[in-house]
């Protein structure tokens, strides 16, 4: 179920950031209405009630093993490195999750712009030959960092296509298979074994230790890894930026193949729960002066960013 909420929206003109009218974003939250209670779990049937016996046996969260890592992947020809941890598989509310490797940190400006810097020519492959056919973002035409700063802060204002392009670039340059996580994989890694609304060991009162959000972010992104990691070694799974994932059940709409998870530096605790989902809408690029509008950069959305997954061999 989707409801509407407002977010600050940014437009930039003449190289300066200016706050504009807040625009609605399409959000959903699968937890309780206030976003603070634990997700509803199956309970045992009452005596004599066998109708719900099958669903009552569904596991809530079962973890098969321990995380391993981190491991570091270097991108040849650049100074970009990606630190990953391999998370175990298990069951998430009846859905099987296979092990996978996921970045411990959100993708930063330094990492993302290494790809953008190559946009003037065909990308080199791992062995140095030239390969055509990889679409990559052009350099942004506006100050997409909103004045927050770049370097080790998370990349922002990228479309899902821009996020997918970075994964393709990493795959090409490293010979590994990088992609965005599915929304179930993202939630699995964020929970780290928790069956509640936040990562393991954290409740709404303890978010300050692990998250940059409305109460402590000063309305801007912060350098990645500045708060405590979750139990599996992942930083910023709540807040800082919302992270693009592949939708488990893509819709037929133009932007329904991807969803954002995790909430951002703008959001209150109820929008940082692991079940929070947000889909793009047209307002996120309304002030883009280009014709056609950019498919890579979002002129009016300062919160979408990304984290990568690497498939295991």
C-alpha angles and dihedrals in degrees: 000000000000127000132179126251133166129248130183109261126205133210125180128207132176089005094300128111117235128182112236136185114308112251130207119259126200107244137167134189121194093195125084119308094266091048091229104089124085116266113270111267129202114260132202115273119255118259110291093011110119099157093091098034094109095054092041090065094057112118116242102208119342119175119202105205139332132297118258132205151351099228125179124226117195122207109226115238093020139068090241118125129177121207113207138181123204110231121205124244128245144128125307110192091322097320118114114231119196122213117271140164118250132183115259090216137044114255110271133215091253091055097043097044090055085070094043090052089064093055095102093072142019112292118256117239124229092272094047099257119130119253125190127205104058109121114212134178118266119230110289115264092210135044092270093179088070089222092295093117133250132226106081096006116103119270111255141187094038124141123231087256090056090050092050090049091057090053090051090050092051090049093050095046098043104032089233125116109252125176143146116281119252112248089253092051090048092050091046093053093043093051094050090196098324121135092192132084096274138040118293114296095010132106132176092276092054099049093104090073095057109022145059105214142140095300098054112012099084086229095291142087119270131211111284118258095026095126131053117287123239123255091279096049100260119139127210098009085146116051133333092096131355110245128229116237135173111260114246089217108026116205127220095252125108095259102025099105093080136043134190120238136190104034124248147245088284096058138096121230094267090062094050096066117123092245094058115120131181130185127203121254134188094263090072091076101025097121095047104126095199121107107241097026117244117275090198108046130048111217095194104034118078097173110062115102138136153240123201136230125208117207116233119243 
